[in-house]
């Protein structure tokens, strides 16, 4: 029997609650600059005493270009020396964490986010992964995910990811309408998107996530419906749908976006 369910405006309003959307835990709003760094080693040792599985998140903040809707903690740079210096410090952090003994706990969720992790050269990606493998071990059923930008991600990188255990690739599409893409400075063709997805599936990465954003300039209900239809044709295993968050007091670059041309929340 097929169950048809209507999503009403009242139902949407019931669950339209503001909350942190970032996918790490604790969320970004829970962090404080008041934290005393001297407490860190003891907290790591305390965590190491548990037998519960871990989630490990690695932040790689570099992007080649700035998307106007972006609310992430990013660094816009193509300087490989700058990325290498960041990885140097990340490797030191992994080694420091390893000393606590926390690596005895299996990692069930492992995620690289950013920024654009695949903005890093492959040799730097390999250094990060080697540091992780030296400090931690994955559970047999681990979810291993990475955020990629199809505009910079190479087939060689996808092959490397598959070889090293990644089983989910997540990418931003936001909207396939070229006018919307130009308005938010994220010009990315469907062909570029499909090329990365096809490469991932060809290399055995079967879980694909696509990010979409509604509430962007020049979007209409009809144009976004067309984007959704094109996404459905790709048949991703998961879709993350976000409402655009306009916070120019936190992200100054968002002032460059013509939000007067954006649709209402309704």
C-alpha positions, 0 to 999 in steps of 0.5 A, a space after each residue: 500500500 502506498 502512503 500519501 502524506 501532505 506536508 502542510 504549511 502548519 506542519 512546516 511552521 511547527 518544526 521551523 525551529 532555529 538551531 545550529 546547523 553545523 554537523 560537528 558535535 559539540 556544535 560551533 555555538 558551544 565553543 568558547 575562547 575562555 577554555 583553559 588549554 592546560 585542561 586539555 591533556 587531562 580531558 583527553 586522558 579521561 576520555 581515553 578511559 572509556 570503551 565507547 566508539 569515537 567520532 573524529 572530525 578533521 577540519 581542512 579550511 582551504 577553498 580556492 574561491 569564496 561562495 557568497 552564501 558560505 557560513 563556514 570557517 574557511 581560508 581562501 587560498 591556493 598557496 600550497 606552502 600555506 596548506 603544508 604549514 597547516 598540515 604540519 600543525 595538524 600532524 603535531 596535534 594528532 601526535 599529541 592526542 595519540 599520547 593520551 591513549 585515546 586511540 584504543 577506542 574504535 572510530 565509528 565516524 570519521 569525517 573531513 570537512 572544511 573548506 574544501 579538503 580536496 583543495 589540498 594537494 594529494 600529498 598533503 591529504 596523504 600526510 593527514 591520513 597517515 597521522 590519523 592512522 598512526 593515532 586511531 583505528 577505524 571500526 569495521 562498520 565505520 562511516 568515513 565521509 568527506 566534503 568535496 568541491 567538484 570544481 577542484 576534485 580530481 579522479 586521482 583524489 577519488 581513487 585515493 579516497 576509495 583506496 583508503 576507506 572512504 565510503 561517503 562523498 558529500 558535495 555542495 550543489 546548492 542550485 543547478 540554475 546558472 543565474 542563481 549560481 552566478 548570483 552566489 558566486 558558485 558556478 558549478 555545472 551539472 557535468 562537473 558534479 556528475 563526473 565526481 559522482 561517477 568517479 566515486 561510484 566507479 571506485 566503490 564509493 556508494 554513498 553520495 550526499 548532495 547539499 541544497 540551499 533554498 532561499 538564495 537570490 533569483 530562486 523561484 519555486 519552479 526553478 528550484 523544483 527543476 533543480 530537485 528533479 535533476 538531483 533526483 535523476 542523479 539518485 544520491 543516497 542522501 540529500 541535505 537541504 538547508 535554508 540560507 542563513 543570512 548573517 552578514 554581522 558574522 560573515 561580512 562577505 554576505 553583504 555582497 549578495 543581493 538578498 532583496 532578490 531572494 524568495 521569502 521563507 514561505 
